[in-house]
């Protein structure tokens, strides 16, 4: 691994140092927006830990283009770390180990921070000194320059706070996107081995669930980023990759429940959320036995539906599995 520190200015002792954690793989197309957002932050006692996870495009060139501007504008170090492609979780673990900040701010290279993001997180921590993790809201957009489609948290009449965040994460998944929260480094101690599991996607969900169970989570009612739903991102990849991420998230949920438990109504909600996605994943993989295991587990949790019965019947033959998937994939989508 290669690393270069572009700035070593002393941090302002009156303000906490914030570490922006960014993994990147072939992010050239959106990196201009990412760096312009960093240069627009109103809070400047910031270090950047940027991990290039084996990119084959112009990621390194774009980073070098902005290096001098970042060095002049931010008070903390700017690190560019290059490694062979090992996956996002591995890249984030590397960044966590190198970060020196009092507050960690995750930011994917294709997310667009609003100028107030870091300052609002810092203010929330200062107002809530016992908080382990804080989060705001985000706008959902197709591109950084597009008007927002909606707010991520608008589905909630009352945004979850405290212990209820744990149960809502179990039931709803990542309703707190990575571009909307910040946490103290001590949160990493809640993870097994003090780091993310590099074998499963869904690393943000694992960290959030454990932080919500063990610590104090606080919401501040401001928008801090634009969440870009672009082609090629994890949220809009191939059909198989999206369902694979869903299965990985379910494994994380199961591990957390095995350790901490949950209410029976939450367990049924988990089955409603994840089982249909798992079934599609295993149908695509041709694994009828795994489909039947999913159906049996859902029944044991008290979740019943005609769709589950249809999946059980379709799981036994290749042709039936193909027809089942074809009826449930939105028109125009493929596994390409």
Beta strands, then each sheet from edge to edge (+ up, - down):
strand 1: 2-5
strand 2: 18-24
strand 3: 46-53
strand 4: 78-83
strand 5: 103-106
strand 6: 112-113
strand 7: 133-141
strand 8: 150-151
strand 9: 181-183
strand 10: 217-228
sheet 1: 1+ 4- 3- 2- 5- 9+ 7- 8+
sheet 2: 1+ 4- 3- 2- 5- 9+ 7- 10- 6+
end
